Amino acid sequence: MRLSQLVVQCADLLQSSEVALGQGTLEMADEAAWLVLWRLGLPLDTDTDAFTPVLQAYDVQACFDLIAQRIQRRVPAAYLTREAWLQGVDFYVDERCIVPRSLIAEVLARQSLDLFVTRSPLRILDLCTGNGSLAVLAAMTYPDAHIDASDISADALAVAKINGQRHGLSDRIAWHCLDGLQAPLGRYDLILCNPPYVNELSLANLPPEFMAEPRLALAGGSDGMDFVRPLILRAAEHLHEDGILILEIGHERAHFEAAFPKLSSLGLSTSAGDDQVRLIHQVELRALTC
């Protein structure tokens, strides 16, 4: 069997089984290619149509077995491969953390924050760091910055430390097991936060693949704002006067605006639209609490 034929057949199996995507890929063909190429030990950018060698029967069967796991267990592909990619950077992943997919990564990759900061940030906080992907990307984007990265989950932080070491950034990223901004860490030029923001109704209707992720990293309470409320009230005291907060709220804009009707924020452009990542200046946060 040719590689291209195998990928098509695996994609058809995934499609007929109605597995859920969105944790690394958005198309069945991409999901199938990822799993097949990983199982065969081929680079993930391999052109499957141009790959001419005929696959051995045992390799084909190994790929079908992996696809069967994906279908039967209904877990993210990243939990099977122990690897995920964000903005072209590879990260270790396992069941202790959610699969990295934050839209804030796009903002960092495009360096679009440079339009809103008066100087390159030297102190950055990645709040709710999960597997540490945003902390790593921030360190890559701002090579002169020191990064503090925190999470309430010690399990997630253990994964994050693996990724810090993987990319040679252990000397620039400090990991903290903290609940939000409860402990003082000083003031920052930039705070990044992809918090748990899925509202109660949406959480109850998530497909099994998403429910396989740690609930702690997803559940945001009845309106998705349980973590965000204390963050908004305390963020100003952890930012320099010209500092900014970059906050991901996903599809919760209506709940966000209902919770903070007087807060001025700016939507940043991402592949998912202009309302899922918000930029908030320190002066706006301070005005809210005065």
N, C-alpha and C positions, 0 to 999 in steps of 0.2 A: 504494500500500500504506500502511496505517496503521502508526504507530509500534508500537503494541501487537502487531500481527500480525507485524511484523518481529522484535521481541524474542522472541516465541514460536518462530518458525521458527529463529532463531539458537540459542536454547536447545536445541531439538530436535537441531540439528546437533552441538552440543557434547556432548549426552547420548549420541547414537548413536556418537560417536567416542571416548567414554569418557576424555575429558581429565581430568586430576587437578585438584582444587580445594584450597583451604586456604592460598593465598597472597594473601589479600585478600577472597575470597568463599567461601561454603560451599554455595551453591545454584547450579545451572546457570542459572536465571532471572536471578539477580543478576549472574553472570559475563557473560551475554549483554547485559543492560541496561547494564552498565558499558562494555563495548566499543562497543556501538551508540551510546550517548549521547556517548561521547568522540569517536567518529568523526564524528558529526553536529554536534559543537560545542555540545551542549546541556548544561545543568547536570545533574550526576549525581543530583540529587534530583528531577528531572522526573518527574511522574506519567505514566507511559507510557499508561495507560488513558484519561486525560483529555486527552491531546495529540491535537487534532483535525485539524491540517493533513495533507493527503495528501503523502507523501514522493515526491520525484522519483526517476525510475528510476536516475539516476547515483548518488544518495545511497544507495539501496538496495543497488546493486552494490558501492559502496565498503564498506558494512558487511559484506556477504557476503565480500568479499576479505579484510577484517581477520579475520573468523572463520576463514577458510581458513588464514590465517597461524597463528592460535592452534592450530589442529588439526594442521597439517603440521609446524610447528616444535616443538611441545610445549614452549613456554616460558611462564613466568608472564605473565599479561595486563599486569602492571605494566611488563615489559620492552618491550612493544609501545606502551603509552601514555606511558611515561616518567613515570608518576605513581602514587603509592600513598597510601592514607589510613589513618591510625591514630588512633582516638579523635576522629574528626572533623577532624583536622589533615592537611593535604596535604604530601606529601614528594616530592622528585625521586628517581627510582630509575633505575638502569641495571644492566648486567651486572656491574659492578665490585663490587656488594654484594648481599646477600640482600634479599628483599622484606620490609619491616618488618611484623612481626606479633607482637612480644613481648607476652606476657601481663602483663609488668610495667607496660605502658602502662595497663592497667585499674586497677592498684593506684594509680598516680599520679593518674589521672583522678578516682578516687573519694576521693582524699586519705586513704585508709585507713591510711597510714603515720603519720598524726597521732596515732593511738592508741598508738604505740610509741615516739615520740620525745619527749624532755623539752622540746625547743624546736624551732622551725623550723630546718632544716639550712641552714648558711651555706656549707659547702664540700661539694660532691658530686662523686663520681667515677663516670662511666659507662664501665665497662670492657667492651671488645669492642663499641664503639659502632656499628660497621657504617655505615649511612647517616646516623647521628646522630639518629635519631628519639627515642630515650629521653633523650638530652641536651637536645634541644629541648623535649620535654614536661616534663622536670624543671625547666628554666629557666622555663617558663610556670607550673608549679605553685608554685614557690618563687621569687618575683620578687626576693628579696633575696640569693639564693644565687649563688656563683660555681661554674661547672661546669668540671671537667677531663674531657675525653673522649678515650679512647685506643683504638687498634686496631693490630694488627700489620701490617695491610694499608694501604699508602700509597694504593692505588687506592680502597679504601673510604673513607678519610679525605678524599680529594678530593671524593667525593660528599657526605660529611657537611658539609664546609665550604660547599658549595652550599646545603644546607638551613639551616645557621646563618645565612647571608646572606639567604636567602629569608624568614626569619622575623625578621630584624632583631636577631639575638642574637649577632653576632660579637664584641661587646664583653664578653659575659658567659660565653662558652664558649671554652676554650682547647683546641686539638686537638693530640694527641701521638701520634707513631708509636712504639709501644712493644709489647714482648712481655710481656703480663700485667703483673705487679707487679715486673718485673725492675729498673726504675729508680725511685728514690725520688721521690715526688711530694708527700710530706708526709702529714698526717693529715686524715681526713674525718669528717664527721658521718654521711654516708650513702654507701655504695658500691652501685651498681646493676650487675648483670652478667647478661647473656644470652649465655653462652659457647657455643662449639661443644660439643655434648653428645650428638650422635647416635652410638649405639654401632655397632660394625663390622657386625654382622648387619643391623641396621635400615637402615644406610646402603646396603648392597648391594641392598636391596629397595625403595629409594625410586623413585617414578615419575620419568619424564624431566623433568617440570617442576621438581622439586626438585634433580635432578642438574644442571640448567642454572645453578643458583646456585653461587657460589664454594665449592669443597669445603672450603677452609680455615675457612670460617665455620660449617661443619656437623659435620665429622668430629671425634669425641671419643675415638677409640681403641677398643680392644676392648670396654670397658664404658662408654664415654662420659665417663669421668672424667679423661682425660689433662690437660685444662686445669684442671679443678676441684681436683684434688689439691694442686698448689702454691698455688693461690689460697687454699684453706682454711688452709693452713699459714702463709701470710704475711699474710693479711688483717688480723689483729689489730694488727699493727704499723703499719698504715695507717689505723686507725680511732681516734677519740677514745674515752675510756673508756665513754661512753654511746652510742657509734656503733653502727650496724647495717649488715649486709650483706643485700641483697635479691638472691637468686640464682634464676635460672630453670633448672630441670632437666628440664622436659618430662615425658616418660613414663619417665624414668630413676630413679624413686624407689627401686626395689629395688637398683639398682646404687649409688646415692648412699648409702643406708643401709648397704650392705655395705662400702663404702669408708670410711665414717665411723661405725662402730657406737656410738661414745661421744659423738658430737656431738649436742647438743640444738638442734633447729630447729623453727620454727613454720610450718605450711602456711597460706598466705594464700588467701582465697576469690577465684576467678576464674571466668570462663565455662566453663573447661575442668575445673573441680573445685578441690579444696583441697590438692592435693599436687604441683602443677607449679611453684609459686613458693614458695621458702622464705625465711623471715626468720630471721637468726642474729645474736644480740647479740655485741658485742665480748668480753664477759666469757666467753661460751661458747667463742669462738674461742681466746681466750688460755688457757683451762683445757685445751684440747685439746693445746696445744703446750708446756705446762709439764711 
